Structure formats: structure tokens, C-alpha cells
Amino acid sequence: MTAVTIRKAVILVLGVLYLPACSMVEPWVKPYEREYLADEIMRFERNPVSSSYMIHVYQAREAARGAEGGNGGGCGCN
């Protein structure tokens, strides 16, 4: 056996050994821990009403609707 063949065999064996590490046996977030992820402090925006309005204005101005999840219609001047 040549050195290249041995190296390929070692890489194959290591790949097979590390493959189970990629599988997820149990969920990272348990069902009883999900309430902490839904907390107000975990939100991206500081003021959700203001950011909702700004998204609505942006969608009306750019004629891009639906990507950010804004609602409503019209010219955006409300």
C-alpha cells in the first residue's frame, strides 16, 4: 500500500468515526425551556410597534410586500 492510499483510508475511518457527532440525539432546547426564548428581552427590536410601522412604510415606499412580515396596505402615510 502506498502512503496516499493509507492516508485516504485514515481519512475515511476518521470521517466515519466523527459522523455520529453530527447527528442530534435530543433537542438543544427542551420544551420547558422555550418559554425563556419567547421572553421580551430576546426580541431583536426594542420597540415592536415602532419597528412594525417602519417596516410598513418601507414596504409601501419600495413596493416590496411580505418579506419582513408587515401588514396593511395603502401609501404608508398613516
N, C-alpha and C positions, 0 to 999 in steps of 0.2 A: 504494500500500500504506500502510496506517495503521501507527502506532507499535506498536499492540497485536499486529498480525499479524507485524511484523518481530521483535518480542520473542518471540513464540511460535515463530517459525522458528529464531531463535538458540538458544532453549532446546532445541528438538528436535535441532538439529545438535550441540550440546554433549552432549546425552544420548546420542546415537548414538556420538559420539567417546569418551565415558567408559565405554560399555558393555563393551568388551573388558577394562577394568581389573577388572571384577567376576568374570571367568572365571579359573579356576585352571588354569594350563597344566601345572604339575608339583606334586607334593605338597609341603606345607610341611615335613613330617617324612620324611626319607629312610628306607628300610628299615633301613639300618645305623645310624641314629641312634635307633631305637626302643628299643634296649637301655638308653639313658640315661633314658628316660621310665619304664621299669619298675624303676628303682632304688628302694631302700628310702627314700631321702631325699625322693622325690617323692610319698610317701603322705600322705594327709590326717591320719590319726590317728597318734599317737605310739606307742601300744601296740595292735596289731591284735587280740590275744587279749582284752584288757580291753574294747575297743570292741565286739567281737563279742558278748561276754557282756551288755553294757549294751543292745545292740540286741535281744537275745533277751528280756531282762527287760522292756524297753519294749513289745515286741510282745505278750508274754504279758499284761501289765497292761492295755494298751489294746485288746486283741483285734484288733490290726491286724497282719496277717501278710503278708510278702512284699515290702513296699515298699522296705525297706532291705537286703534280701538275707540276712537272718538265717536260721538253720536250727534244726531241732529242734522239740520240742513240749512240752506239759505246762504246768505252772503258772509256770515261771520261777524256781523256788526251788532249782535245782540249784547 
